[in-house]
Amino acid sequence: MPTLLRSRPALFVALLLAACDQTSTDPRSTQPVQFSRNVTIPDVQSQLVTGPARVEVSVVPGTLTARRVVIEQADQLTRPERVRSRVTAITAGTDTATLTLELGGLHLAVNGSTNLRPDDGDAEHEGMTSTDASAGGMALADFVARIQADLAAGRSPAVQASRQPPTQPQAPDDASFLAATLQLDEGNDHSQVQLNIAAANLTTNATPPPDAFLKLLGTSLELRVSDGTTRLQSETEAAEGAEEFHGVVKSVDQTAQTVTLLDGTVIHIVAGTEFAAREGDQDDHLTTLSAVQDALTAGKTVKTEGHGRVDSTNPLTIEAIRIEFEVAGEELPSPVMMVEFRDTVASVDVAGSTFTLGHGAVVTVTPQTRFDSDGNLRTLQAVADSLAAHVRVLAGGVATLTSAGPPPALTAVVVELRTTFGEP
């Protein structure tokens, strides 16, 4: 995680503060503030009818289900789009590389113009010159070697990629993402996407759950609002002008409700600040300042990142809208390799809840597997009946790779089964 305000140079921040006539004594910092409100899927659909929106989506680790979706203020539409996730594979050419991410098997493209960074992020500030950026960057060969070494050692390197947003939101089925900046993001095990979207990215499900699908970069993420899995929010005007921050925690003042970063930036926890929640027992998130202090006292390194309003510049003080704390160096759970499959069905075991693809991979169907409504076969028994009648069955979808085999073993997250793909 970088250690400074990421998105605006200090001069811009100073001008912004002067224009708004805000000072560090502004009484708003002590008043309860509602930075966001819970919304419904129809609310989001109505908002997208009027134009594009920036969303920040956090994904439940190892799944294609959104834990939290935030519709941000319109001023965020011009900010860099970002993807972060853990890397499961990498291929490299002479001056290019492709990283496969845990998030839906998404591919990140890298070329000679990509600014490659270690886990410090100093060059990600928009105010830095190209000379400054290249001075602290990494060569492509070194970056690839670092990722390859981590993978070979059984570690799970994570990266964060950013790019300038296209003029219009990228089409939902377009999975391309060429990274303008790509940095290592040690300790991150929570996939997240910040992207501009349009109405076409959101579709409701006629037979919930899930309630709807949000398709980003060719990957469909489930929205399970009705059962409480997905939290759907829209930022209020109080969040307008928000900036992102990253850094390593130097100290905590629980009385003043502040966190000071190594670079001197002060993060102020105010009424309305939301802490990132834990995602299970192995999660390394800290959700209170007392827990952060305990970690520091134990000699651990704690990183933080978030989103907040600049309150003053001397020292740089940010009122946190959302904040996340992670303990650096903790052992992370193994990444979940998400793969796509598309092949004929060679055989099916209805009792065992599996089917075998033509190339030999065995796909397991669980109660959590979603049968795509585009398929004309909705059960394994229907597949068995079709095969018994000598009807060719095709299968496609997204699965987790549970064993490389041979034969490979997959657990289906989403599956489409039909006699012929493309039929109505």
Secondary structure, 3 states (H helix, E strand, C coil): CCCCECCCCHHHHHHHHHHHCCCCCCHHHHCCCCCEEECCHHHHHHHHHCCCEEEEEEECCCCCEEEEEEECCHHHHHCCEEEEEEEEEEEECCCCEEEEECCCCCEEEECCCCEEECCCCHHHCCCCCHHHHHHCCCCHHHHHHHHHHHHHCCCCCEEEEEECCCCCCCCCCCCCCECCEEEECCCCCCCEEEEEECHHHEEECCCCCCCEEEEECCEEEEECCCCCCCEEEEECHHHCCCEEEEEEEEEEECCCCEEEECCCCEEECCCCCEECCCCCCCCCEECCHHHHHHHHHCCCCEEEEEEEEEEEECCEEEEEEEEEEEECCCCCCCCCCEEEEEEEEEEEECCCCEEEECCCCEEECCCCCEECCCCCECCHHHHHHHHHCCCCCEEEEEEEEEECCCCCEEEEEEEEEECCCCCC
